Amino acid sequence: MHAYILLFFAIITEVFATLLLKLSNGWEKLWLGFWAVVFYAISALFIGIVLKTMNVGIVYAIWSGVGIALVCVASVLFWQQKFDLYALVGLTLIIVGSLIITLKSNVVLH
């Protein structure tokens, strides 16, 4: 369970970094870009620790899938991004796939 908590923090820091990178407006606001890099580094630190006890393919699937979904939700909330039916179906599949891997797979921890 410890690995899942660290994976959660890796996802949250990566999402935060991505949002900061967007706010930097193509590095026009250098300090926001700098903090984005810091948060990406923190995320990588957490991922590195998680990979000691979880399989890399599963970790990456969960990290990227949940991260994509959270960034898309944040884009709707902060920047009024619009989704069509296909985007919603795709995000739903990503979330469901991440949940199946997390809750049902026997290959997650080693």
Backbone hydrogen bonds, N-H to C=O, Kabsch-Sander energy under -0.5 kcal/mol:
donor,donor_aa,acceptor,acceptor_aa,energy
5,I,1,M,-1.6
6,L,2,H,-2.0
7,L,3,A,-2.4
8,F,4,Y,-2.3
9,F,5,I,-2.0
10,A,6,L,-2.3
11,I,7,L,-2.4
12,I,8,F,-2.5
13,T,9,F,-2.5
14,E,10,A,-1.8
15,V,11,I,-2.6
16,F,12,I,-2.5
17,A,13,T,-2.2
18,T,14,E,-2.3
19,L,15,V,-2.4
20,L,16,F,-2.3
21,L,17,A,-2.3
22,K,18,T,-2.0
23,L,19,L,-2.3
24,S,20,L,-1.5
25,N,22,K,-1.6
26,G,21,L,-0.6
28,E,24,S,-1.0
28,E,25,N,-0.8
29,K,24,S,-2.5
30,L,28,E,-0.9
32,L,29,K,-1.1
33,G,29,K,-1.6
34,F,30,L,-2.6
35,W,31,W,-2.0
36,A,32,L,-1.8
37,V,33,G,-2.1
38,V,34,F,-2.0
39,F,35,W,-2.4
40,Y,36,A,-2.4
41,A,37,V,-2.2
42,I,38,V,-2.1
43,S,39,F,-2.4
44,A,40,Y,-2.4
45,L,41,A,-2.1
46,F,42,I,-2.3
47,I,43,S,-2.7
48,G,44,A,-2.5
49,I,45,L,-1.8
50,V,46,F,-2.5
51,L,47,I,-2.4
52,K,49,I,-1.3
53,T,50,V,-2.0
54,M,50,V,-1.4
55,N,108,V,-1.7
59,V,55,N,-2.6
60,Y,56,V,-2.6
61,A,57,G,-2.0
62,I,58,I,-2.4
63,W,59,V,-3.1
64,S,60,Y,-2.6
65,G,61,A,-2.1
66,V,62,I,-2.6
67,G,63,W,-1.7
68,I,64,S,-2.7
69,A,65,G,-2.1
70,L,66,V,-2.6
71,V,67,G,-2.5
72,C,68,I,-2.3
73,V,69,A,-2.2
74,A,70,L,-2.7
75,S,71,V,-2.3
76,V,72,C,-1.7
77,L,73,V,-2.2
78,F,74,A,-3.2
79,W,75,S,-1.6
80,Q,76,V,-0.8
81,Q,75,S,-1.9
88,L,84,D,-2.1
89,V,85,L,-2.5
90,G,86,Y,-2.6
91,L,87,A,-2.6
92,T,88,L,-2.3
93,L,89,V,-2.4
94,I,90,G,-2.1
95,I,91,L,-2.5
96,V,92,T,-2.8
97,G,93,L,-2.7
98,S,94,I,-2.3
99,L,95,I,-2.4
100,I,96,V,-2.7
101,I,97,G,-2.4
102,T,98,S,-2.4
103,L,99,L,-3.1
104,K,100,I,-2.5
105,S,100,I,-0.9
105,S,101,I,-1.0
110,H,53,T,-2.3
